[in-house]
Each structure stands twice: as structure tokens, then as C-alpha cells.
Amino acid sequence: MFLSQTGNDRPLSGRAAFSLAAATLSLLLFAGCTATVHHGHAAMPGVQQQAAAAPDTDPVQATPVLDLGAIQDLEGITPRLAGKRVVFIGETHNRFDHHLTQLEIIRRLHALHPRLAIGMEAFQQPFQPVLDDYIAGRLSEQELLRGTEYYTRWRFDFRLYAPILRYAREQQLPVIALNLPAELTRKVGREGLDALTPAEQAQLPAGIDRSDTAYVQRLREIYDQHPGTGRSFANFLDVQLLWDEGMAERAADYLVKHPEERMVILAGSGHLAWGSGIPRRLERRLPASSAIVLNGWEGELQPGLADFILLTEPRALPPAGRFGLLLETENPVPVVDACMPDSPCKRAGLKRGDRFLSIDGKRIEDMTDLRLAMWDKLPGDTVTLLVSRKHWFSPPQELSYTLVLQ
């Protein structure tokens, strides 16, 4: 999604244990710049601002100052976050350290407010019943992934989000699917709002605020960085605003129906920065005290960007278990294209053209099945792979291999 920061995808350093002990986070943060569009935000410690300069005053005199001596940790800001009904926490979707800090803030707020819900951009609204069944313990993680169509609708490594969802399940915290169905936003991106059928229009959020011209300009800059998408800027803008309005409306509806609950909203930082995306649109529907927490920021730091900026230590996911092979790129089913040298694939004797049939007894019919079977596998794990191998003058042969993943 264009709004979500992608970062400088360099290899992340550091050891990433999956147990997520809070003491290992070792992070710093700036006390944040107050976003004036949010009801109930406190003044910003660490940034000293003078009154607006008179027309004949040198603007340098009004330069904001960030006091690095006032840097706090999560414990220091928790009381301020705890005073808000809604806490927005931004993420770059593929950054494990961002999800670690999200979980740590959730833990701390839950300790103070047991009635806490978690809203997630990563899940789309039609799949709320699947999330409810997972939290209630009626579905496994595999069933959650399949039931929400996670690997066709979101696609990011599920291990990034699994700790948050496991904590929610253990503590019976509601997880709210915030995002609009992809079928709707894709059609708008291709054909525009006018192409929607009456049934599709009924799924749109009520009202789209287009008054934030600074937000439109920032989105224009993002659009110009991605030429050749085949989408007009008008359609691109409509998709971004639909995402923001749809997620804000879903969160507001839940909070209205559950007035005793608070909510932490997890979304890409671009949906939260400056309050322009989800926060302002939620407040339009439900005035509530709120705070914006961003996990880092690659642009300029200016007052109004957020309430807090976290300076997280880069953390990598544990290495995933691999076969050491390449798959045919144009084939919708997993078919071996080549084995890497000195790999489990090579040592087992897999051949080019071998078609995956099952992994540990789980049927493999497409790439989603493959990802579901492999997402939690680690180096050193042993798997049983069943493949089909074609022969020129005889029927295909089914062959079973036992491989130790690397």
C-alpha cells in the first residue's frame, strides 16, 4: 500500500527471539509533537516553541528545538497514553521491531485497562467472524490464515503479527478487522468510484473528507514516485481516502457500540502521520481523546507529525526454514525450476519440473497452500514432501522425500 513506509530494505541486524521479552526492546523515543487536530493531546515535552513570529521577525527565531536531554522510554510515556481512549501506533509493515513495540505498548495499556480492543489494518472487514473465532479459541493459526485469505490479501510474513495475535488470544482481547475488502479498493483504483455497482457502493464508508489539501499534496508526491501504475491520480487518491475513511468508520462503530472499551489501532505510519489519515476521520465520527505513536519516521521531524516517535533498534525475524530451490515463476502451482547448490533440494534429489503435492500431509494446490504449510518452519526442521514427476512415456510418478530444512 502506497501510504505505508517501506524503509530502506537493508538487512536488519540484531537477534530476534520470538518470545518477545519486554526487557530486550532497548528503545528510545522523542516525546512527541502535538497534532492539534486530536482532542485531548498534551503539550509536547522536549520541543520548545516560541509564539508565532510577527511579520517583521526573523523566522529563524521561531525554529522548533528538540531537546535530546528529554528523551524518555516506554515506561515514561505509558501514563500519557493510558489517558487516551484511542492510541494509534504506526508501522512499516515488514519491520519486526515495529511490531515488537506495538505489542509492548499493548501489554502496558492492557495492564492498566483490561477492556482493550486492537484494531488492525492487516485484516479486512468481511473476515471479522474468522478473527472472532480465532480469539475465542475455535480456530488454529492455520485456520485463521486460510479463513482470512491472509496470503492473498495482506501477504506480509505472518510471523511479524503472530505475537500480537497470540497475546490477544491469550488475554481474550477483541481484534477488529479495519480494512476495506480488496475487491472494492482494487476496482476503484482501476475504474474509479463511478464504476461501483449499487451493492459495492453500499460497502463504502459514509462520507469522504477531501478538505486536507496538505494530505492530498503528500499523496501526490507519493503517486509521482510510482509512474506507470496505470491508475490516474484521482483514482489513486480515492483509494487512499477510502482506506482511511473505512478504517476510521469501522473503529468508530466499534467504540460507539462498546463505550466501556479503549482501542489500540495498528496501521501503516502513512495512515497516521499528521493525523490526516485515520485519526482525524475517526475523530470526525467520534470525538475521543487520542495519541499518535510512530515507529520511526524517514521524513522531516516537524511539530504536528505525531505525539511520539519511537527510535527502535532494528530487529530481524528468525531465519525461516528453506528448501533451497527456485520455483517456476509463471506457474500458479509450486513446481521446481532449479535446486540451489548444496541445498536440501539438491541433496534429496528433487528435479526440475517436480510438482508439489503435499507437505507433511497438507495438500499443496497453489502458492497460498505452500505459504500456509511453511510459514512457521525453521532451519533444522524435518518435513516430508510429496511431489509428482512427469515421464515422457509413462504416467506421472508420485515420490516422497524427507528433507531437513536449511
C-alpha positions as a Markdown table, in Angstrom:
| # | Residue | x | y | z |
|---|---|---|---|---|
| 1 | Met | 0.0 | 0.0 | 0.0 |
| 2 | Phe | 1.5 | 3.3 | -1.1 |
| 3 | Leu | 0.8 | 5.0 | 2.2 |
| 4 | Ser | 2.8 | 2.6 | 4.3 |
| 5 | Gln | 6.5 | 3.3 | 4.7 |
| 6 | Thr | 8.7 | 0.6 | 3.2 |
| 7 | Gly | 12.0 | 1.7 | 4.7 |
| 8 | Asn | 15.5 | 1.3 | 3.2 |
| 9 | Asp | 15.1 | -2.5 | 3.0 |
| 10 | Arg | 18.7 | -3.1 | 4.1 |
| 11 | Pro | 19.3 | -6.3 | 6.1 |
| 12 | Leu | 18.2 | -5.9 | 9.7 |
| 13 | Ser | 20.7 | -6.6 | 12.4 |
| 14 | Gly | 20.3 | -8.0 | 15.9 |
| 15 | Arg | 19.0 | -11.2 | 17.3 |
| 16 | Ala | 15.2 | -11.6 | 17.2 |
| 17 | Ala | 13.9 | -14.1 | 19.7 |
| 18 | Phe | 10.2 | -15.0 | 19.2 |
| 19 | Ser | 9.4 | -14.9 | 22.9 |
| 20 | Leu | 9.3 | -11.1 | 22.9 |
| 21 | Ala | 10.5 | -10.3 | 26.4 |
| 22 | Ala | 9.9 | -6.6 | 27.0 |
| 23 | Ala | 13.4 | -6.1 | 28.5 |
| 24 | Thr | 15.0 | -6.8 | 25.2 |
| 25 | Leu | 13.4 | -3.9 | 23.3 |
| 26 | Ser | 16.0 | -1.4 | 24.3 |
| 27 | Leu | 14.5 | 1.6 | 22.6 |
| 28 | Leu | 14.4 | 5.4 | 22.9 |
| 29 | Leu | 11.8 | 7.9 | 21.8 |
| 30 | Phe | 11.2 | 11.5 | 21.3 |
| 31 | Ala | 8.3 | 13.0 | 23.3 |
| 32 | Gly | 6.0 | 13.8 | 20.5 |
| 33 | Cys | 4.9 | 16.7 | 18.5 |
| 34 | Thr | 1.3 | 17.6 | 19.4 |
| 35 | Ala | -1.1 | 17.1 | 16.5 |
| 36 | Thr | -3.7 | 19.8 | 17.1 |
| 37 | Val | -6.4 | 18.0 | 15.3 |
| 38 | His | -6.8 | 15.5 | 18.1 |
| 39 | His | -8.9 | 16.1 | 21.1 |
| 40 | Gly | -7.1 | 15.8 | 24.4 |
| 41 | His | -3.5 | 15.8 | 23.3 |
| 42 | Ala | -1.0 | 17.1 | 25.8 |
| 43 | Ala | 1.7 | 19.7 | 25.1 |
| 44 | Met | 4.9 | 18.3 | 23.8 |
| 45 | Pro | 7.9 | 18.0 | 26.2 |
| 46 | Gly | 11.3 | 18.2 | 24.7 |
| 47 | Val | 10.3 | 20.6 | 21.9 |
| 48 | Gln | 10.5 | 24.2 | 22.8 |
| 49 | Gln | 8.4 | 26.5 | 20.6 |
| 50 | Gln | 8.1 | 30.3 | 20.6 |
| 51 | Ala | 5.0 | 32.2 | 19.8 |
| 52 | Ala | 4.3 | 32.8 | 16.2 |
| 53 | Ala | 6.7 | 35.4 | 14.9 |
| 54 | Ala | 5.4 | 38.8 | 13.9 |
| 55 | Pro | 5.7 | 39.5 | 10.1 |
| 56 | Asp | 8.9 | 41.6 | 10.6 |
| 57 | Thr | 10.5 | 39.0 | 12.9 |
| 58 | Asp | 13.3 | 36.7 | 11.6 |
| 59 | Pro | 11.7 | 33.3 | 11.2 |
| 60 | Val | 14.9 | 31.7 | 12.5 |
| 61 | Gln | 13.9 | 32.9 | 15.9 |
| 62 | Ala | 10.7 | 30.6 | 15.8 |
| 63 | Thr | 12.7 | 27.5 | 14.9 |
| 64 | Pro | 11.4 | 24.5 | 17.0 |
| 65 | Val | 14.0 | 22.9 | 19.2 |
| 66 | Leu | 14.2 | 19.2 | 20.0 |
| 67 | Asp | 15.7 | 18.6 | 23.5 |
| 68 | Leu | 17.6 | 15.3 | 23.3 |
| 69 | Gly | 18.1 | 15.5 | 27.0 |
| 70 | Ala | 14.3 | 15.0 | 27.5 |
| 71 | Ile | 14.2 | 11.6 | 25.7 |
| 72 | Gln | 12.1 | 9.0 | 27.5 |
| 73 | Asp | 11.4 | 5.3 | 27.3 |
| 74 | Leu | 8.1 | 3.4 | 27.0 |
| 75 | Glu | 7.6 | 3.4 | 30.7 |
| 76 | Gly | 7.8 | 7.2 | 30.8 |
| 77 | Ile | 5.1 | 7.7 | 28.2 |
| 78 | Thr | 2.7 | 4.9 | 29.2 |
| 79 | Pro | 0.8 | 7.2 | 31.7 |
| 80 | Arg | 0.1 | 9.7 | 29.0 |
| 81 | Leu | -1.0 | 7.0 | 26.5 |
| 82 | Ala | -3.2 | 5.4 | 29.2 |
| 83 | Gly | -5.2 | 8.6 | 29.5 |
| 84 | Lys | -6.3 | 8.3 | 25.9 |
| 85 | Arg | -9.3 | 6.3 | 24.7 |
| 86 | Val | -7.6 | 5.6 | 21.3 |
| 87 | Val | -3.9 | 5.1 | 20.7 |
| 88 | Phe | -2.7 | 4.9 | 17.2 |
| 89 | Ile | 0.6 | 3.0 | 16.6 |
| 90 | Gly | 2.3 | 3.2 | 13.2 |
| 91 | Glu | 4.3 | 0.6 | 11.5 |
| 92 | Thr | 6.4 | -0.2 | 8.5 |
| 93 | His | 4.7 | -3.5 | 7.7 |
| 94 | Asn | 7.9 | -5.6 | 7.2 |
| 95 | Arg | 9.8 | -4.2 | 10.3 |
| 96 | Phe | 9.7 | -6.8 | 13.1 |
| 97 | Asp | 11.0 | -4.2 | 15.7 |
| 98 | His | 7.9 | -2.0 | 14.9 |
| 99 | His | 5.6 | -4.9 | 15.8 |
| 100 | Leu | 7.6 | -5.6 | 18.9 |
| 101 | Thr | 7.0 | -2.1 | 20.2 |
| 102 | Gln | 3.3 | -2.3 | 19.2 |
| 103 | Leu | 3.0 | -5.4 | 21.4 |
| 104 | Glu | 4.8 | -3.9 | 24.3 |
| 105 | Ile | 2.6 | -0.8 | 24.3 |
| 106 | Ile | -0.5 | -3.1 | 24.1 |
| 107 | Arg | 0.8 | -5.1 | 27.1 |
| 108 | Arg | 1.3 | -2.0 | 29.1 |
| 109 | Leu | -2.0 | -0.4 | 28.3 |
| 110 | His | -3.8 | -3.7 | 28.9 |
| 111 | Ala | -2.3 | -3.9 | 32.4 |
| 112 | Leu | -4.0 | -0.6 | 33.1 |
| 113 | His | -7.2 | -1.0 | 31.1 |
| 114 | Pro | -8.4 | -4.6 | 30.9 |
| 115 | Arg | -11.2 | -3.6 | 28.5 |
| 116 | Leu | -8.9 | -3.1 | 25.5 |
| 117 | Ala | -9.5 | -3.8 | 21.8 |
| 118 | Ile | -7.0 | -4.0 | 19.0 |
| 119 | Gly | -7.8 | -2.6 | 15.5 |
| 120 | Met | -5.6 | -4.0 | 12.7 |
| 121 | Glu | -5.2 | -2.7 | 9.1 |
| 122 | Ala | -3.8 | -6.2 | 8.2 |
| 123 | Phe | -7.3 | -7.8 | 8.2 |
| 124 | Gln | -10.3 | -6.9 | 6.0 |
| 125 | Gln | -13.7 | -6.3 | 7.4 |
| 126 | Pro | -15.6 | -9.2 | 5.8 |
| 127 | Phe | -13.4 | -11.6 | 7.8 |
| 128 | Gln | -14.3 | -10.4 | 11.3 |
| 129 | Pro | -16.1 | -13.6 | 12.1 |
| 130 | Val | -12.9 | -15.6 | 11.4 |
| 131 | Leu | -10.9 | -13.3 | 13.8 |
| 132 | Asp | -13.6 | -13.7 | 16.4 |
| 133 | Asp | -13.4 | -17.5 | 16.2 |
| 134 | Tyr | -9.6 | -17.4 | 16.4 |
| 135 | Ile | -9.7 | -15.2 | 19.6 |
| 136 | Ala | -12.3 | -17.5 | 21.1 |
| 137 | Gly | -10.0 | -20.5 | 20.6 |
| 138 | Arg | -12.2 | -22.1 | 18.0 |
| 139 | Leu | -9.7 | -21.8 | 15.2 |
| 140 | Ser | -6.0 | -22.6 | 14.9 |
| 141 | Glu | -3.5 | -20.2 | 13.4 |
| 142 | Gln | -3.5 | -22.2 | 10.1 |
| 143 | Glu | -7.3 | -21.9 | 10.0 |
| 144 | Leu | -7.1 | -18.1 | 10.8 |
| 145 | Leu | -4.7 | -17.6 | 7.9 |
| 146 | Arg | -6.8 | -19.6 | 5.5 |
| 147 | Gly | -10.1 | -18.2 | 6.7 |
| 148 | Thr | -9.0 | -14.6 | 6.3 |
| 149 | Glu | -7.2 | -15.2 | 3.0 |
| 150 | Tyr | -4.2 | -13.6 | 4.6 |
| 151 | Tyr | -1.6 | -14.6 | 2.0 |
| 152 | Thr | -3.6 | -13.2 | -0.9 |
| 153 | Arg | -4.9 | -10.1 | 0.8 |
| 154 | Trp | -2.0 | -8.9 | 3.0 |
| 155 | Arg | 1.0 | -11.2 | 2.1 |
| 156 | Phe | 3.5 | -10.0 | 4.7 |
| 157 | Asp | 5.3 | -12.6 | 6.7 |
| 158 | Phe | 2.7 | -13.7 | 9.3 |
| 159 | Arg | 5.4 | -14.1 | 11.9 |
| 160 | Leu | 5.5 | -10.3 | 12.1 |
| 161 | Tyr | 2.0 | -10.2 | 13.5 |
| 162 | Ala | 1.7 | -13.6 | 15.2 |
| 163 | Pro | 2.9 | -12.5 | 18.6 |
| 164 | Ile | 0.3 | -9.7 | 18.8 |
| 165 | Leu | -2.5 | -12.1 | 17.8 |
| 166 | Arg | -1.3 | -14.7 | 20.2 |
| 167 | Tyr | -1.3 | -12.2 | 23.1 |
| 168 | Ala | -4.8 | -11.1 | 22.1 |
| 169 | Arg | -6.0 | -14.7 | 22.1 |
| 170 | Glu | -4.4 | -15.5 | 25.4 |
| 171 | Gln | -5.9 | -12.4 | 27.0 |
| 172 | Gln | -9.2 | -12.6 | 25.1 |
| 173 | Leu | -8.8 | -9.1 | 23.6 |
| 174 | Pro | -11.1 | -8.4 | 20.7 |
| 175 | Val | -9.2 | -7.9 | 17.4 |
| 176 | Ile | -11.1 | -5.7 | 14.9 |
| 177 | Ala | -10.6 | -6.1 | 11.2 |
| 178 | Leu | -10.4 | -2.5 | 10.0 |
| 179 | Asn | -9.5 | -2.7 | 6.3 |
| 180 | Leu | -12.0 | -2.5 | 3.4 |
| 181 | Pro | -12.3 | -5.5 | 1.1 |
| 182 | Ala | -9.6 | -5.5 | -1.5 |
| 183 | Glu | -12.1 | -6.2 | -4.3 |
| 184 | Leu | -13.6 | -2.8 | -3.6 |
| 185 | Thr | -10.4 | -0.7 | -3.5 |
| 186 | Arg | -8.9 | -2.5 | -6.5 |
| 187 | Lys | -11.9 | -1.7 | -8.6 |
| 188 | Val | -11.8 | 1.9 | -7.5 |
| 189 | Gly | -8.1 | 2.0 | -8.3 |
| 190 | Arg | -8.7 | 0.6 | -11.8 |
| 191 | Glu | -12.0 | 2.2 | -12.8 |
| 192 | Gly | -13.0 | 4.9 | -10.3 |
| 193 | Leu | -15.8 | 5.3 | -7.8 |
| 194 | Asp | -18.4 | 5.8 | -10.6 |
| 195 | Ala | -17.8 | 2.2 | -11.7 |
| 196 | Leu | -19.1 | 0.7 | -8.5 |
| 197 | Thr | -22.4 | -1.2 | -8.5 |
| 198 | Pro | -25.1 | -0.2 | -6.0 |
| 199 | Ala | -24.1 | -3.3 | -3.9 |
| 200 | Glu | -20.5 | -2.2 | -3.9 |
| 201 | Gln | -21.4 | 1.4 | -3.1 |
| 202 | Ala | -23.3 | 0.2 | -0.1 |
| 203 | Gln | -19.9 | -1.0 | 1.3 |
| 204 | Leu | -18.3 | 2.4 | 1.1 |
| 205 | Pro | -17.8 | 4.5 | 4.3 |
| 206 | Ala | -20.3 | 7.2 | 4.9 |
| 207 | Gly | -18.6 | 10.4 | 3.7 |
| 208 | Ile | -15.2 | 11.2 | 2.4 |
| 209 | Asp | -13.4 | 14.3 | 3.6 |
| 210 | Arg | -11.3 | 15.9 | 0.9 |
| 211 | Ser | -10.5 | 19.1 | 2.7 |
| 212 | Asp | -7.0 | 18.3 | 3.9 |
| 213 | Thr | -5.0 | 19.8 | 1.0 |
| 214 | Ala | -1.7 | 19.2 | 2.6 |
| 215 | Tyr | -2.5 | 15.5 | 2.8 |
| 216 | Val | -3.5 | 15.5 | -0.9 |
| 217 | Gln | -0.2 | 17.1 | -1.8 |
| 218 | Arg | 1.7 | 14.4 | 0.2 |
| 219 | Leu | -0.2 | 11.7 | -1.6 |
| 220 | Arg | 0.5 | 13.4 | -4.9 |
| 221 | Glu | 4.2 | 13.2 | -4.2 |
| 222 | Ile | 3.9 | 9.5 | -3.4 |
| 223 | Tyr | 1.9 | 8.9 | -6.6 |
| 224 | Asp | 4.6 | 10.7 | -8.7 |
| 225 | Gln | 7.2 | 8.4 | -7.3 |
| 226 | His | 5.4 | 5.4 | -8.8 |
| 227 | Pro | 5.0 | 6.1 | -12.5 |
| 228 | Gly | 3.5 | 3.5 | -14.8 |
| 229 | Thr | 0.9 | 2.1 | -12.4 |
| 230 | Gly | -1.9 | 2.6 | -15.0 |
| 231 | Arg | -4.0 | 4.4 | -12.4 |
| 232 | Ser | -5.0 | 8.1 | -12.5 |
| 233 | Phe | -4.2 | 10.2 | -9.6 |
| 234 | Ala | -7.9 | 10.8 | -8.9 |
| 235 | Asn | -8.4 | 7.0 | -8.6 |
| 236 | Phe | -5.2 | 6.7 | -6.5 |
| 237 | Leu | -6.4 | 9.4 | -4.2 |
| 238 | Asp | -9.9 | 7.9 | -3.8 |
| 239 | Val | -8.4 | 4.5 | -2.8 |
| 240 | Gln | -6.2 | 6.2 | -0.1 |
| 241 | Leu | -9.1 | 8.1 | 1.3 |
| 242 | Leu | -11.4 | 5.0 | 1.2 |
| 243 | Trp | -8.8 | 3.1 | 3.2 |
| 244 | Asp | -8.6 | 5.9 | 5.8 |
| 245 | Glu | -12.3 | 6.6 | 6.0 |
| 246 | Gly | -13.2 | 2.9 | 6.0 |
| 247 | Met | -10.8 | 2.0 | 8.8 |
| 248 | Ala | -11.8 | 5.1 | 10.8 |
| 249 | Glu | -15.5 | 4.3 | 10.4 |
| 250 | Arg | -15.0 | 0.6 | 11.5 |
| 251 | Ala | -13.1 | 1.7 | 14.6 |
| 252 | Ala | -15.6 | 4.4 | 15.5 |
| 253 | Asp | -18.5 | 2.0 | 15.1 |
| 254 | Tyr | -16.9 | -0.5 | 17.4 |
| 255 | Leu | -16.1 | 2.1 | 20.0 |
| 256 | Val | -19.7 | 3.5 | 19.9 |
| 257 | Lys | -21.1 | 0.0 | 20.5 |
| 258 | His | -18.6 | -0.7 | 23.3 |
| 259 | Pro | -18.4 | 2.6 | 25.2 |
| 260 | Glu | -16.5 | 1.0 | 28.1 |
| 261 | Glu | -13.6 | -0.1 | 25.9 |
| 262 | Arg | -10.5 | 1.6 | 24.6 |
| 263 | Met | -8.7 | 0.7 | 21.4 |
| 264 | Val | -5.1 | 0.5 | 20.1 |
| 265 | Ile | -5.1 | 0.9 | 16.3 |
| 266 | Leu | -2.2 | -0.7 | 14.3 |
| 267 | Ala | -1.7 | 0.7 | 10.8 |
| 268 | Gly | 0.9 | 1.9 | 8.4 |
| 269 | Ser | 2.5 | 5.1 | 9.6 |
| 270 | Gly | 1.4 | 6.9 | 6.4 |
| 271 | His | -2.2 | 6.4 | 7.5 |
| 272 | Leu | -1.5 | 8.1 | 10.9 |
| 273 | Ala | 1.1 | 10.8 | 10.4 |
| 274 | Trp | 0.0 | 14.4 | 10.9 |
| 275 | Gly | -3.4 | 13.0 | 11.9 |
| 276 | Ser | -4.5 | 13.3 | 8.3 |
| 277 | Gly | -5.5 | 9.7 | 7.6 |
| 278 | Ile | -7.3 | 7.6 | 10.1 |
| 279 | Pro | -7.1 | 9.8 | 13.3 |
| 280 | Arg | -8.9 | 12.9 | 12.0 |
| 281 | Arg | -11.5 | 10.8 | 10.3 |
| 282 | Leu | -12.2 | 8.8 | 13.4 |
| 283 | Glu | -12.5 | 12.0 | 15.5 |
| 284 | Arg | -15.0 | 13.4 | 13.0 |
| 285 | Arg | -17.2 | 10.4 | 13.7 |
| 286 | Leu | -16.4 | 10.0 | 17.4 |
| 287 | Pro | -14.7 | 12.8 | 19.4 |
| 288 | Ala | -12.4 | 11.0 | 21.7 |
| 289 | Ser | -9.0 | 11.6 | 23.3 |
| 290 | Ser | -6.2 | 10.1 | 21.3 |
| 291 | Ala | -2.5 | 9.9 | 20.8 |
| 292 | Ile | -0.3 | 9.0 | 17.7 |
| 293 | Val | 2.8 | 6.9 | 18.2 |
| 294 | Leu | 5.0 | 6.4 | 15.1 |
| 295 | Asn | 7.7 | 3.8 | 14.8 |
| 296 | Gly | 10.4 | 6.0 | 13.3 |
| 297 | Trp | 10.0 | 8.4 | 10.5 |
| 298 | Glu | 12.0 | 8.9 | 7.3 |
| 299 | Gly | 10.9 | 12.4 | 6.5 |
| 300 | Glu | 11.4 | 15.7 | 8.3 |
| 301 | Leu | 10.5 | 15.9 | 12.0 |
| 302 | Gln | 8.1 | 18.8 | 12.4 |
| 303 | Pro | 5.6 | 19.7 | 15.2 |
| 304 | Gly | 2.3 | 18.1 | 14.5 |
| 305 | Leu | 3.7 | 15.0 | 12.9 |
| 306 | Ala | 2.8 | 12.8 | 15.9 |
| 307 | Asp | 2.7 | 12.7 | 19.7 |
| 308 | Phe | 5.7 | 10.3 | 20.0 |
| 309 | Ile | 8.4 | 9.0 | 17.7 |
| 310 | Leu | 9.9 | 5.7 | 18.7 |
| 311 | Leu | 13.6 | 5.1 | 17.9 |
| 312 | Thr | 13.5 | 1.3 | 17.7 |
| 313 | Glu | 16.6 | -0.9 | 17.4 |
| 314 | Pro | 16.4 | -2.8 | 14.1 |
| 315 | Arg | 15.4 | -6.5 | 14.8 |
| 316 | Ala | 15.2 | -9.3 | 12.3 |
| 317 | Leu | 12.8 | -12.2 | 12.3 |
| 318 | Pro | 14.4 | -15.6 | 13.0 |
| 319 | Pro | 15.6 | -17.2 | 9.7 |
| 320 | Ala | 12.8 | -19.2 | 8.0 |
| 321 | Gly | 13.3 | -22.8 | 7.1 |
| 322 | Arg | 14.1 | -23.2 | 3.4 |
| 323 | Phe | 14.2 | -26.0 | 0.7 |
| 324 | Gly | 16.9 | -24.2 | -1.2 |
| 325 | Leu | 15.1 | -24.2 | -4.5 |
| 326 | Leu | 13.6 | -21.9 | -7.1 |
| 327 | Leu | 10.0 | -22.3 | -8.3 |
| 328 | Glu | 8.7 | -21.6 | -11.8 |
| 329 | Thr | 7.6 | -18.0 | -11.7 |
| 330 | Glu | 4.8 | -18.3 | -14.3 |
| 331 | Asn | 3.2 | -21.3 | -12.8 |
| 332 | Pro | 0.3 | -20.9 | -10.3 |
| 333 | Val | 1.1 | -24.2 | -8.7 |
| 334 | Pro | 4.5 | -24.8 | -7.0 |
| 335 | Val | 6.8 | -26.5 | -9.5 |
| 336 | Val | 10.6 | -26.9 | -9.0 |
| 337 | Asp | 12.6 | -24.8 | -11.5 |
| 338 | Ala | 16.0 | -25.5 | -10.0 |
| 339 | Cys | 17.8 | -26.6 | -6.9 |
| 340 | Met | 20.4 | -24.4 | -5.3 |
| 341 | Pro | 23.9 | -25.9 | -4.9 |
| 342 | Asp | 24.4 | -27.8 | -1.6 |
| 343 | Ser | 20.8 | -27.4 | -0.6 |
| 344 | Pro | 18.2 | -29.8 | 0.9 |
| 345 | Cys | 16.5 | -29.8 | -2.5 |
| 346 | Lys | 19.8 | -30.9 | -4.2 |
| 347 | Arg | 20.7 | -33.5 | -1.6 |
| 348 | Ala | 17.2 | -35.0 | -1.6 |
| 349 | Gly | 17.3 | -35.5 | -5.4 |
| 350 | Leu | 14.4 | -33.2 | -6.5 |
| 351 | Lys | 14.3 | -32.5 | -10.2 |
| 352 | Arg | 13.2 | -29.6 | -12.4 |
| 353 | Gly | 9.5 | -30.0 | -13.1 |
| 354 | Asp | 8.6 | -31.8 | -9.9 |
| 355 | Arg | 5.2 | -30.5 | -8.8 |
| 356 | Phe | 4.5 | -30.2 | -5.0 |
| 357 | Leu | 1.6 | -32.3 | -3.9 |
| 358 | Ser | 1.8 | -32.2 | -0.1 |
| 359 | Ile | 4.0 | -31.1 | 2.8 |
| 360 | Asp | 3.6 | -33.2 | 6.0 |
| 361 | Gly | 0.3 | -34.5 | 4.7 |
| 362 | Lys | -1.1 | -31.0 | 3.9 |
| 363 | Arg | -2.3 | -30.8 | 0.3 |
| 364 | Ile | -0.5 | -28.2 | -1.8 |
| 365 | Glu | -2.5 | -26.9 | -4.7 |
| 366 | Asp | -1.3 | -23.3 | -5.1 |
| 367 | Met | 1.2 | -20.8 | -3.6 |
| 368 | Thr | -1.1 | -20.0 | -0.8 |
| 369 | Asp | -1.1 | -23.6 | 0.3 |
| 370 | Leu | 2.7 | -23.6 | 0.2 |
| 371 | Arg | 3.0 | -20.5 | 2.4 |
| 372 | Leu | 0.5 | -21.9 | 4.8 |
| 373 | Ala | 2.5 | -25.1 | 5.1 |
| 374 | Met | 5.8 | -23.4 | 5.5 |
| 375 | Trp | 5.3 | -20.1 | 7.4 |
| 376 | Asp | 6.3 | -21.4 | 10.8 |
| 377 | Lys | 9.1 | -23.8 | 9.7 |
| 378 | Leu | 12.6 | -23.2 | 11.0 |
| 379 | Pro | 16.1 | -24.2 | 9.8 |
| 380 | Gly | 16.7 | -27.8 | 11.0 |
| 381 | Asp | 13.0 | -28.8 | 10.9 |
| 382 | Thr | 12.3 | -32.1 | 9.1 |
| 383 | Val | 9.5 | -32.1 | 6.5 |
| 384 | Thr | 8.0 | -34.8 | 4.3 |
| 385 | Leu | 7.5 | -33.6 | 0.8 |
| 386 | Leu | 5.4 | -35.5 | -1.8 |
| 387 | Val | 5.9 | -34.5 | -5.4 |
| 388 | Ser | 4.6 | -35.6 | -8.8 |
| 389 | Arg | 7.3 | -36.2 | -11.5 |
| 390 | Lys | 6.4 | -36.4 | -15.2 |
| 391 | His | 7.9 | -39.1 | -17.5 |
| 392 | Trp | 7.9 | -39.0 | -21.3 |
| 393 | Phe | 6.3 | -42.4 | -21.9 |
| 394 | Ser | 4.6 | -43.3 | -18.7 |
| 395 | Pro | 2.1 | -41.7 | -16.2 |
| 396 | Pro | 3.4 | -39.2 | -13.6 |
| 397 | Gln | 5.1 | -40.8 | -10.6 |
| 398 | Glu | 4.5 | -39.7 | -7.0 |
| 399 | Leu | 7.7 | -39.5 | -5.0 |
| 400 | Ser | 8.1 | -38.9 | -1.3 |
| 401 | Tyr | 11.2 | -37.1 | 0.2 |
| 402 | Thr | 12.3 | -36.3 | 3.7 |
| 403 | Leu | 14.2 | -33.1 | 3.9 |
| 404 | Val | 15.9 | -31.2 | 6.7 |
| 405 | Leu | 15.4 | -27.5 | 6.0 |
| 406 | Gln | 18.3 | -25.1 | 5.9 |
